[in-house]
Amino acid sequence: MADPIGPIVGTIFQGLQEQVKTQAQYALNFKEQFKEMQTQLELMQAFLNDCKDDKSKCQTVKTASKHLRELTYVADDVVTGCQIREDYKRAIESTFCLPSCKEVVYRWDTGRKLTEINQQLQKMHKRHGLLESVGQRSSKPPAPPRRKTTPLVPHKIVGLEKETEKITNWMFTGNVSFIGITGMGGLGKTTIAQKVFNHKQVKDRFKKRIWVCVAQTYDAVELERSILDMLGVEYKGCNESDLQTKISEFLLANNTLIVLDDVWTLKGGWWTLISTAFQERAKHNGCIIVTSRNKQVIKDMVAHGGFNNVEIHEPKLLSKVESEKLFCKFVFGQTKTKFNKCELDKVGKEIVHKCNGLPLAIKIIGGVMSGVKPRTPAEWRKKCEKFREVIIKKIEGTVSVIDSLQLSYDELPDHLKQCLLCFAIYPDDHEIEVEQLKRWWVGEGFVRGTEIPNEEAYEYLLELINRCLVEVTKKGDFDGRVHKCKMHDMVREMVIRNAKDEAFCDFNNTGKHIATANSLHLGVTKDTSFQSLNGNEKLRALILTTCDSIGFNKRIALAKVKTLRVLDLSRLKLDGISVDHLWHWITSLKLLAYLNLQDVVGLEEIPPSIQKLWGLQILILNGCESLGSLPSPMPCFPRLKVLDVRNCSSRLWIPQGLSTLSTLQELYGFKIPKGNEKEACGLDGLKEMKQLEVLHVDIMKGSLIQGHDLTALGSLEKLRVLSINANGITDDELLQKLKKLCVPSGLKHLYLRRFCLEDTPAWISPSSLPQLQFLCIEDSKELTQFSENFHEGQWMVEGMSLKFLPKLEVELEWLQKAMPQLRYLEVSHCNTSKSSTFLSDDLYTWEQPNEEEMEEDKELEHNAYEEDKEEECNTRED
């Protein structure tokens, strides 16, 4: 049986147990209630574990699933509220004293809630017959069975000739012993493997070829027996060691091709046993081909198997031309290979466009359309309008597109399932900022038990990308970090189905995301009706996705919602909004952990009442150009990890009291104040920020740096990223002080912008920055050379950016000598450079060649050429 309360609530349930255990030991109040809750939750967990393995209890569990889900969320809110309050009390200790009446009311109300929750848990535990209903939701269809693949090649194939040739060339000319084929479900990985398996040259090359579908079998012994059966080797009476020996002996004596299709996991040690048979692979010309939806599985197989000659192929979505050709093959057979300009074909193009290049979707919809009679535009239009039903519907003898993709979801661990479901609130084909996703996951508590939640959240995203469930749309040039991503339409349909089942968010019958009284997560568009939130007491996340207005006033249903943990109002327009009412609502959100007000036009101040948000972990004010001040002194946020005040008014300084933010890890937009800004925090105020890892500093006209400020940054031992923007300041005394800064030796990335110096500061040297990986110097019109210290020793730098440095003399050969690890360099507007390569205002980029990327570029160029050629042919026909 699946997790009795589902992966999402199950994860929250586990987190709740951890919080309650902590509170039971350290709580300032309600110790008895927390101890009782800890006992009840442990009993509940034990019972739920028993339910997992007892299929006879499935039917009775349905009744209580909703009740337990609701109770879990309520308990989590109450316990989190207690933690937030006590964290705040500890942070300000002796200076804190609540008015007695408020403290009495709070204790009475919280105690009542905890007691009620414990009573309900007791009742549920006593009524085992009812509690067993938590096992399986009636609305969720049973998981589709694992598919069983064969080496037989499908009849109708389009666009795989080049992939087949590419892989066979690896096998024959490169003598590759391991080939991985990885990509999302329905992309054609198995078909490519089938084509290679049955290729004439492959048949001639290998004496024996065996095909193993791993999807249904994880037992190592069974896999080895299957392999021996296909090899025709007798193994009766053999133990496990003998089986492995027989496989090894056969492989050494024969050229063998092994295809392991549809590999999901390496659990159970089966791969270690099989790959051991290839330990002496140098003595034979055998080859293993593996297909998997998970890139990491492929990488782990390579690492554990110790292979040297390895190639990995990632099939691409079909181009427009290839998609239409495949569709035509299924609908019209060999009589037609492209669309014409008739009305029927116009509808056909719309249908193909909806498939977004996914071969499986095109095959299934093509098969459906081939049976539509009569074959008229009107009949085709009906199917086009019911496209979602078609890709979900199971056709006899095949698996639906959604069920095929569902396998990828089912294989995810619970913590990744809840992260994947977040994509459901975004519209079709929407590019999503990675920073927004990471901060959402941290703010809502999807990332727990780590000192660096932001990086942990990024690792979660990479796992989803490796599993081919999320597509990268933009990444950094040097480090390859993902900046933007999106989801394939078919994957999104699968995610929406699971989001409904898990009550993660709500949709209407047409699949449109909507707000309801039961909504837990909401992505706001211009069509969102906030009135539908009336009575909602559970909303956890609200994010503006494609609109910049919410028509907020104190009478709308949204103003009554108090349970938000994530609120992203970036790019909100304040026209027609009472800012006082908006702030009154925001500061009433006691559980709020992530508040994003980036690029909110017209936001002039942050009210002192923001200090009520004791649980705030992330505060983003980037781009609020009218924002002139923050509450002074700096409010105490005992949980704050990220503060971003970049690109705000030049009058905005960070007030004194920054040292109270002892948990801060990222600080953007820290301005060094003028001498007359007595309430502002200076560089010296950063000394106590021992958890700081990222710091962006702005030096303004009149900024004051005193002697004790120079060593402040040097005490930040965890600092990894430092950005200093001098804003073109020409004050020589100030510039000379900047050259004497002390910086931590553990820096990984350094950005130096708009420095009016003739040479680089002495502290930019290999000895001062021995761990530096990336160096960026930009927009410094006076810089003519690197300092003498810059030349002392060899750098570990791997990436460098030099832009708008018209007087700087630099040459590529020297940089490569000083930085032997250099693999990425970008240069522009360095017009006095000794290297003719740089004597251009255009951006010059140098990086170590990457064969895979070169092949991808060639493939993209080819597809574009084919599409242009097709369009040209169609034009001529017209």
N, C-alpha and C positions, 0 to 999 in steps of 0.2 A: 504494500500500500504506500501511496505517496505520503509526504508530511501531512499529518492529520489536520493541521490548521493552515496549510499552504506555506509556500516559501517566504512570502513577504511578512505575514504576521508571525511566522515562525522565527524569522530573524529578529523582529522587534521583541518577541517573547523572550528570546535568549538574552538580548540586550537588557530587557527589563529585569531578568533574573540577576544579571551582573550588577546593575544599579542598586537593586534591593539588598543584595548581599553586602555591598559597600555601605549603604545607608544604615543597615542593621548594626554595623560595627562602629560607624563614626557619626551618625546623625545627632544633631544637637537636640532635636525634638522627635517625638513619635517612635522611639526605639522599639517599644513593645509592638506597635502596629507593623513596623518593618520586619521584625523577627517573625511575626505571625504570617505575614505575606511571603517571606522567604520559605517558610515551611509549606505553605499552600502551593506555591509555585513549584517547589521540588516534587511534591506529591503529584501535581498536575503533569509535570514533565515525565515522571516515571510512568504514569498512566498512558500518556500520549505515545511514549516509546513502545509500550505494549500494544497499542492500537495499530501501530504501523504494520505489524506482522500478522494481524488477525483479520483476514478478509471478511470473515463472517459478520464483522461489526460495521461494515460500510454503510448499510442502510440506516441504522439507528443514529449514526453520527451526523447525518445531514441536518437534523433539527437544531442542534446546538452550535453549529459552525459560526453562524452570524453572531450569536450571543457572545461566544468566546472572543471573536474578532473585535467586537465593539468594546468588550471589557478590557482586552489587552491594550487597545489604544488609549482608553480612559486612564488606566493604571499607569501607562507610560507617561502620559501628560502630567499626572499628579506627582509621580516620583521625580521626573525631570525638573518640575517646578521646585520641589524641595531641594534638590541638588543645587540648582541655580541660586536659590536664596541663601543657602548655607555657604556656597563658594563666595558670595558677595560679603557675607558677614565676616568670614575669615580674612578676606582681602583688606577690609578696613578696620577690623578688630575693635580696639578701644574707642575709636572715634565714632563708632556707629551706635545709635540708640534710637530705635523706632518708638513712636508714641505708643504708650501702653495699650490704648484702645485698639489700634490697628493690629498690634501684635496679638492681642487676645482674640480678635475676630479671625485673623489668619490661622492661628493655631486651632481654634474651634472648627473652622470650615475645613481645613486640611485633615484634621483628625477624623471628622465626620466622613469625608470622602474615602479615606484609607480604610476606615472601619466598614463602610458599605461595600467596598471592593473585596475585602477579606470575607465578608459574609456571603457575597455572591460566589466567590471561589469555593468556599466551604460547601455551599449548596450544590454547585456543579460537581464537586468531587464526590459528594454522597450519591448524587443521581448518576451513577456510572452509565446506566442504560441510555440516558440522555446525552451525557458527555461524549459517548462513543460516536456521536454524530459528527464530531469534528473532523472525521477522516476524509471525506470526499464530497465536494460540491456537486449537486446534481446538474448544474449548468455546464460543468466542464466535461468535454468529451473525453473518452478514454484515450490514452496515448496511442498513436498509431504504431503498428508492429514494425519491428526492424525489417528493412528490406533485405532481400537476398539477391545479390548480383551474380551474373554469369559472364564468361568471357565472350559471349556472342555479341557481334556488332549490330546495333540498330540499323534498319534499312535507310531511314531518312536522316541524313546528317549534312550539316552545312558549316563551312568555315573552320574545319579542324585539320585541313591538309597541312598547313604550316606548323601547327603544334605537333602533329605526328612526325613530320620531317625533322623538326627541331630536336625532339626527344630521341629519335633513332640516330641522328648524327652524334648526340652525346654518347650513345651506347657504342657506336662503331668507331668514330674518329677520336673521341675523348676517353674511351675505355672507362666510362663512368660506372661505378658499382652500386650507387644508390641514387635514385631519382624520386623526388617528392613532387606530388601534384596537389596543390592546396587552393581552396576557394570556397565561396558560399554554396549552400545547397542549391541544386538545380542548374549549376553552371556548366556541367558537362565533364567533370573530372573523370568519372567512371567511363564515359564514352571515349575520352582520349586514351585512357589506359587500354580499353578494348581494341581501339584502332591500332595501337602500338603492338599489343599482344598478338594480333592477327596479321601484322605486316609481313609481307613475303620475306624480306631480308631478315626479320627477327626470327621467323620460323626456320630459315636456313642456318642462322647463326647459332641458335641454342638447341641443344639435343633434347632438352626437356623444358617444357613451360608449364607452370602451375598457377592457378588462380584461386586465391583464398579470400572469401568475404569475411572480414573480421567482425563486422557489425553485430552479429548474433552470438559470437563466441569469444569469451575472454579467458577461457581456461587454457593454460599453456599446453597441457598434455593433449587435450582435444585438438588444438591447432596442429601440434606435431603429428598426431595420428592422421589428421586430414591431409597434411603435406605428404606423408609417407604413402597414403592411399593414392594420391595423384601421381606420385613418383613410381608407383607400382612396386613398392618395397614391402616385403612381409615383415610384420612386427609382433606377431602373436607371442605372448609370454614375456615380452620385453618390459622392463621397468622404465622409469622416467629417464634415467641416465642412458640406458641403451637406445631409447628413441632418439635422443640428441646425437648420440654417436653415429647411428645409422644415417641421419640426415647429413651430418658432417662428411661422412665417408662418401655418400653419393655426390655431394656438391664438389668435393675435391676431384672426383673421377669424371664429372660431367659438366659441360657448360649448361647452366640452368638459369632460367628467368623465373623469378617469383614475384607475382603481383599480390600485394596485400591491400585489398580495396576497402574503403570506408572505415578507416581506423579512427576511433574516438578517444581512446585512453590507453595508457601503458600500465595501468594498475594490474596487479596480479603477477607481475614479473614475466609474462609470456614473451615480451620482446627480448629480454635479456637472454632467455633460453634459445630463441630462434637466431638472434644476431650472433650468438656465440658460435653457431655453426659456420659463420662467415669469418671467423678469426684468422683463418689461413687463406682468405679469399685471394691473396696475391698469387696463389698457385693455380688459380682457375680464372675463367672469364665470366663468372656468374654476375647477375645483376638483380637488384631488388627495386621494384617500383611500388610506391606507397601513395594512396590517395587519402586525404583527410580534410575536414572542414576547419581544422585547428592548426594554424601555422606552428604554434608552440610544440604540438605533438610531433610534428615533422622534425623540428630542431632538436627535441629531446631524443628522438630515435637516432639521429645522426651522432649526437654527443655520446649516448650510451653505447652505440654500436662501434664507435671508433673509426668510422669511415673517413677516407681521405678524398677520394674522387666523388664529389657530391654535386648534384645540380637540383635546383628547385624551380618548378614552373608554376606560375599563377595565371590560369586562364582568365581572359577578360570577358566582359559582357559583349554580346554581339553588336556589331555596328548596325546602323540603320539599314544598309543594303543587305547585310547578312540576315538580319531579323526578318525582313520582308521576304527574302528568298526562302528561308526555312518555313515561314507561315504558308507561302504559296505551295511548297512541296506537300504539306500536310492537307491542304484544302483542295488543290487542283491536281496533285500528282506531278508527273513529269511534263505535263502539257503547258505549264506556265511557271516562270521563275522570277517574275517581277510584276509590280503593279502598273496598271495603265491609268488613264485619267477619267475612267468611267465612274459613275456614282457609287457602284458596289465597291470598287477598289478604294475610293475615298474613305468609306466606312472601315474597310480592311486596314488601312493605314492607321486610323484612330485606334483600332483594337491592338495592332502591333505596338504602337507607341505606349499603350498602357502597360505592356509587358516589360518595358524598360530594358530590353536586351537580354533578359533571362531565358536561356534556351528551354528549360522545363516549362515555364509559363507559356511560351510560344507553341511548344508541342501540344500541350493540353488544350489550349484555346483553339489551336489549329484543328485538332481532332474533333472538338465540339462543333466548330464551324463547318467542317466537312460534312457533317450529318444534318445540317440545317436545310430543310426543304419547305417551300421553294427557295432557291438561292437568289433572293432579292434584297435591295438596299434596306427595305423596311424590316425584313426578318433579321438581317444582320444588325440593324440598329437596335432592335430589342435586346439582342445578346450583348451588344456593346454597353448598353445602359445597365445591364445586370452583370457586369464584369466581375464584381466582387463575389457574387454568388457562384459564378463559374469556377473561379480559382479555388474556392473553398469546397465545392461539391466533389464528392468521391465518384469516380467513374469506374465501372467494373473492370477489374484487371489492372488498375493503376492506382497510384496514390495521388491525392490532390497536392497542388503546389503548397498550400498552407501546411498540410500535414507533413510534407517533406521538410519544410523549414522548421516545423515544430520540434523535430528531433534535436535540432541545434539548441533550442530553448531548454528542452528537457535535460540536456547534458550539463547545463550551467549549474554551478554551485549557487546557493540561495542568495548570497551577497551580490552576485553578478546579475541574478534575475531581477532584483529590485532596481538595480541601476539601469538595466536594459529597458524596463518598463517606463522609465522616465521619458524615453523618446516618443512615447505614445501621445504626449500632449502637444507635440510640434506638428505643424501642417505638413502636407506632402512636399517632398523635395526641399525641405527647409534646411539651410546651412546653420549649424549650431556652433556657437562659440564654446570651445573646450573649457575655458575658464568658468563660464556660467554653469556648465555641467558639474565640474569638480566642486565648485562652491555650494551648489545645491546639495550634492551628495554629502559633503561635510556638514552643512548646516542642518540637514534633516537627520543626521546620525547614521547614515548608511555606511560611513567609514568610522569604525570604532577601534579602540585599543591600540592606537599608534601615536607616536610622538610627532610624526610629520604627516598629518591627515591629507594635506594638499597633494603630496607626492604619492601617497597611497591611493588616492582617488584617481590620479593619473595612471597608475599601474592597473587599476580596474578597467579604465578605458582601453588601455593597450591590450588587455586580455580579450575584451569584446572585439577589438579590431583583429587580433590574431585568430579569433574564432570566426572571422568573416561575417560578422553581424552588423558591423559599423564600417562605413567607408570614410577614408581620409580625403578631405577636399583641399586642405591647405596645411603645409608644415614648414618649419624653419629650414633655411638653407644649410646652416652649419650643423646644428645638432639633430635635425630631423624631427624635433618635437612637434606634435600635432597641435595645430591652432584652431582648425575648424573641421567639422565632420558632418555627415548626414547618414541617412538610412535608405536603403533600396526600398522602393514602393512595396514589393512583395514581402520583404522582411517586416516592414512597418505594419502590413495587414495582419501578419502573424502576431506581432507584438500587441496590436490593438485587441485581438481576440483574447490574449492572456491578461491584458490589463482589465478587460471586462470581468474575466473569471476571478481575478484576484481583488476586484473592487478597488483597483488602484486609481482609476479615474472613470468618467462616465461618457457614453456615446449614445447618439440616437440610432434609429433603425438604418439610417443611410451611412453610418460610420463616422458621423461628424461629432467632434469633441464638444461637449456641452457642460454647463454648470448645473448642479442639482443640490438638493439639501443633503445628499450623502457624499458629495465630492470630497475626495482626500487630496487630490492634486489637480490644478487647473492652469491650462495655458490660455491666455487671454488673446482673443482676436477682436476685430471690429464687430463681429456678430455675437459676441458673448453677452448673455443676459445675466446681470448680477442679481436681478430680482429672483432668479431661480435658486439662488443660494439661501433664500428665506428659510430659517430654521436650522441652518447648517451649524453644527457644533464640533466639526471634526476636520475641517480643511487644514492641511499641513503646508502646502506649497502653492503659491500663486506667482506666475511669471508672465510678463507681457511678451508675447512671441512675435506678433505681426501688427500690433497697433500701438499708438502713442497717447491714447486717451482712455480714461476710465469713468469720466463723468461723475466723480466722487462727490458725495455730500453725506451729511451725518444721518440722513433718513434711508439711504439705500441698504439693502440686505448685507452688502459687504462690510459695512461699518459695524455690523453686529457680530461679525466673525472675530473670535479672540484666540483661536488655536494655532495660528500660523507660526511655522518655524522658518519658513523661507519666503521672502518677499522681494521680488525683482521687478522694480518699476523703472528700469533703465529706459532712457529716451522719452519719458513721460512728459507731456505738455501740461502745464499748470493752468492753462486758459480755462476759465469757468469753474475752477476748483477753489474752494476755501482752504487755503494752505493750513490755517489753524485747525480746521476740522480734520484734515488729512493727518497732521502730526498728532492730534489727540488720539486718533485711531491707531496710528503706528505705535505710539508709546504705550498703548494699552495691551500690546501683544507680548505678554510676559514670557512666552517661550521662544520668541524670535531669536534666531541664531545667525541668519544671513539677511542683510538689508543692502540692496543695490539701488542706488539713486544716480547711477552714471548718466551723464549728459542730460540731466533734467534741467530744462531751460527755465530761467527765472527763479531758481531756488537761491535765496539770498542769505538765509541763516539756518543754523541747526539749533532748535530750542533746547534750553537746559533740561527739559523733561526727558530728553533722550537717555539721561542717566538712569531712567527706570528700566531700560533694557539690559538688565544684569546678565542675561544669558547670551548677549551678542558675541558672536565669534568672528564675523566678517562684516566690515562696513566699507562700502564702495561709494565714493563721492567724486570719482574721476570725471573731469569734463564739466563740472558745475561752475561755469565761468563767472556767474554772478555771486557765488558763495564767498563772503568776505570774512567770516569768522566761525570759530568753533566755540562751544561753551568753555568758559575759563573758571577755575582750572580744569584740566582735562578730566572728563568723567571717568569713574572707575568701572572698567569692564573686565572683571576677573577672568573671563574666558576668551577675550579678543585675541585672534591670531593674525588677522589681516586688516590693515587700515590703508586705504588708498585715497589720497587727496591731490593727485596729480591734475595739472591743467585747470586748476581753479583760479580764482582771482589772485593777483599778485599780492593782495592785502592779507591773504589767508596764511596765518602762521599756526603752528601747532602749539597750544598753550602749555605752560608748565604743568607738571604732574604726570608727564609721560611715563615716568618710572613706575607708576602704579600699574601700567599695562605689562606686567611681568611675563605674560604668556605670549606676547606679540612675536610673530615669526616673520612677517612681511610688512614693510613700511614704505609706502610710495608717496613722493611729493613732500618730503621733509625740507622746509626752507630754513636756511641759516638766517636768523633775524638780525635786524638793525640794532644799534646800541640803544635806541630809545624805545624799543619794544620790550618793556620790562616784564610783561606777562607771558612772553613767548619762550619756548624751550630752545636752548642753544645746543650746539654739538655735545657739550659736556653732559647734557641731560640724557644722552643715549648710552652712557657708560653702564647703566644698570640693566640694559636690555639684553640679557645674557642668552635669550632664545632666538634673537634676531638672525635670520638667514638671508633675507633680501632687503636691501636698503637703496632707495633712490633719493639723492640729495640735490637740492637746487640752491645755488648761490645767487643772491639778488644784489642789486645795486645798494650799497650801504651795509651789506651784511658784515657783522662783527665776528671775527675769530680771535680769541684770546689764547694765551699760552697754554692754559689747561685744556683747551678744546682740541689741541693738536693730537693728543694721545687717546682721545675718546674712542675713535674707531678701532684702534689697536686692541682694545679690551673685548671686542666682540668676537670671541673665538669661534662661534658657529656661523659667522657671516660667510656666505658663499657667493653672493652676487652684489656688486657695488656699482652704482651708476652715479656719476657726478656731472652735473650740468652747470657750467660757470656762466652761462647766459651772456657771453661776450664782454664780461666785466674787464675794464682796463686799469683798475686801481692796482698799481704796482705793489704796494704794501700788502694788499690782500692776496695777490697772486703769489708773492714770495712765501707767504704763510702756507698757502696750499701746497707749495713744493715741499714743505716740511711735514706734511701729514704722516701720521703713523697708521698703517693699515694692517689688518690681520693677514698672516702668511697663508692662511687656508683658502684664500679667495680662489674661486673657479672662473668667474666671469667678471670682467672689468670694462666699464663703459665711461669714456672721457669725452665730453662734448663741450664745444664752444669755449675752449681755453685759449686766451690770448697770450700764449707763451711761445718763446722762440725754440725751446727744446722741452722734451718731456720731463716731468718731475723725477727726481733721483730715485724715489721709491718704486718706480716702474722698472724693475730689474729682475733678472732670474733669481737672484739671491733673496730678494724681498718677497717675491711672489712665486715660490717654487712649484706650486700646484695649479697655477693659472692655465686654463684651457682655452679661453676665448678672450681676445683683446680687441676693443673697438675704440678708435679715435676718430672723431668726426667734427666737421665744421669749425676748424681752428685756422683762421686766416694767417696768423703770425707764425705758426709752427714751421720751422725750417729743417729740424733734424732731431734725431733721437739723442738723448743724453749719453754721456760716457758709461754710466751705470747700465744702460740698456744693453750694451755690448759685452758686458762682463758675464761670461758663462753661456750655457745653452738653455734655451727656453723649452718648456714642456707644452707650449701653446700648440693647439691643433687647428684653431680657426682665428682669422684676423680680418677686420674691416677697417679700411682707410678711405674716408670720403670727405670731399670738400676741404682738401689741404693743399691749396694752390702753391705754397712755397716749399712743401716737403720734398726732400730728395730721397728717393727710395728705389730700389731695384729688386726684382723678383729673386734673382740668384742669391743676393745677400740675405734676404729674408728666409729663404729655404735653408741656407747654411746656418743662420742663427737659430732657426726653429726647425730642427730636423723632423719633428712630429707633425709639421704643418700639412694639413690635408684640404683646407678650404681657405681661400683668400678672395676678398672683393675690394676693388680699388676704383675710385672715380674722382675726377677733378683734382688730380695730383699732377699739375701740368709742368712742373720743373723736374719731374722725375728723370733720373739718368736712364731708365729703361724706356725704350721707345714703345714698349707694350702699353705703358700707362699714359702716354701722351694723347689722351682723348677724354672728352667730357662724358663719354658713354661709360656705363658701368662695366668694368672688366671683372670677370669672375674666373678664378682658377680653382679647380678641385681635382683630386685624384680620380682617374677614370673609373667608372662603375659600369661594367659590361651589361648588367641587367637593366640599368636605366637607359643605356644606349639602345638596347633592343626594344624597350618599351617605346622610346621616341620614334624609332623606325616603324614600329607597328602602328602607332598613332598616325604618323604621316601617311602610311599605306592606306589605312582605313579612310582618312580624309580624302585621299586621292580617289579611292573607289567610289565614295559617295558623290564627289564632284563629277566624276565620270558618269555615274548613273543619272544625276540630275541633267547633265548635258545631253545624254541620250533621250531622256524624257522630253526635253525641250525641243529637240530635233523632230521627235515623233509628232509633237503638237503642230 
